[in-house]
């Protein structure tokens, strides 16, 4: 293992210390339990948005805390869910009285702990709605997941819903918007190499020379299959075809029902990516893949979108939801409407995403 | 070699095509000869700033073309200098009548070709001043360099001088500022792994398990020495000590003298980084090293700055001047004055650096 770290067990805390030191104008860090929050929180009468999950996906989520995006992020240990007490303390810290949205990637540990935090917060009189993101079309169930995994659309949901909350949307409006973003988003990724978790010190899995894992999970979970690494164009075609062929997928999500006061199963049907749609195209590095290669993927993606009658009206290209030092990339296509475009363009000021201010 | 590429010989062009497709609101690409330029160029009566160099260091330089930074960038093939005709055509394209600054990293090929372009442009009646960046304290001469190599300070000079030009500084003022930024900047890097150039397909050099190259060049050139990889804190201490001990280094730079109409040697003495100085701290990924590790380096860097009485008033953390997929990092410390701080904070809108707009 060749990494710039001290002791593996100190990695997450020391990385947060570096963030706190670098961005004290934007964020503060609470260490026990660990969460990162807006330096100006709580903001009275604003819906607060909290996300979290295992560390190792930086800049997600802590790098997205700030004006126009998240109010707080709860980092677990590497690839390990944060605990309900982290979430609860973050919730109390940023609660401005207008309710809280938890944006939760669909992994069993995250789902369970955010559900517990939801109930704990409600028992303290704080209204919380938690919204699952499950956009990864690669596999229906996975190593740590019942149903689809939550990946790239999470970043886009955090930006769009963060802007909505900043502009005064109420709790139900932000929740409805977040569900719509999730339904409109589809992602899939591939790995050229495994990541290496610091505490383990060896690669999570082995890939042969010239072999890739198509449909990789962001913790190195198996995807659809091992196959030969072909050209960037061919790899992009496979990813894009997987997204575009995923035209109507019915999903069951468990959500808290405000009126009934209980957990209910909601059945959701994804709207397909039809010709004529406006989309946001997000090409993400898994960590080790450099920007120059992402532009090759974008180039082919744009060509395919044009052939399919999809109009790319916004894009995002870079390392935003990573898997430590893994080489590889993922593609997310998010179908946009005018409201989402306006919210995407709204000012944002976080350590790792900033514009308009 | 595991990369997302098509044919190695098409890599630079296809990556530029991806950029052009993704950022058509900000930049345009001319392919033969190759240069990237501001979509709104030329801007009448504004000093234009052009940089360039071998590809493989993305986002530098093409990712920094746009409002408040570069007017044009000339990308060579991977780790290969661009040619004088690229520079000349870029110069004619963005010339707004107020003169041109070439920001040139100190590598023999770049220096020679930018000097030739300077003379060609002048013969066509365009005033050009070229300013060398030679901030790498690792070695005095190197594989492709007489004198110090130009590295991280280049990014900072492009931002600060780009803002100055945007605000109406004249040619001589931008040139003087750029020289001052270079003199105030010091950098050094280390590599945990070699990069792999697509056309070669194998690592440029070999590092053993647990071995690093201290003082690495951005093309994989040898640095000061091979040594054992120690903790992030110890690695950061070595880099920082190298920068801080470099207190007075006299350098000879060859520059065009406007009045004499000839090339002259200028002797420059770096001002030391004295206690009480305000600095910009720039922690850069060589490409493969993820953000979470950069924050560990920043954490220790900030601690050392505090011990040394240096006040970090601005910072930049991420992959900005890379070496393809190399694992490793570099640190740049730039001594700031009030003018530079104001220019650093000025709005910028490029594919890879954006704020305030």
Interface residues (C-beta under 8 A of the other chain):
Chain A: X2 X3 X4 X5 X6 X7 X11 X14 X15 X16 X17 X18 X19 X21 X22 X55 X56 X58 X59 X63 X192 X193 X209 X210 X212 X229 X231 X232 X233 X235 X287 X288 X289 X290 X291 X292 X293 X294 X295 X296 X297 X298 X299 X302 X315 X317 X318 X319 X322 X324 X325 X327 X329 X352 X354 X355 X356 X357
Chain B: X2 X3 X4 X5 X6 X7 X11 X14 X15 X16 X17 X18 X19 X21 X22 X55 X56 X58 X59 X63 X192 X193 X209 X210 X212 X229 X231 X232 X233 X235 X287 X288 X289 X290 X291 X292 X293 X294 X295 X296 X297 X298 X299 X302 X315 X317 X318 X319 X322 X324 X325 X327 X329 X352 X354 X355 X356 X357
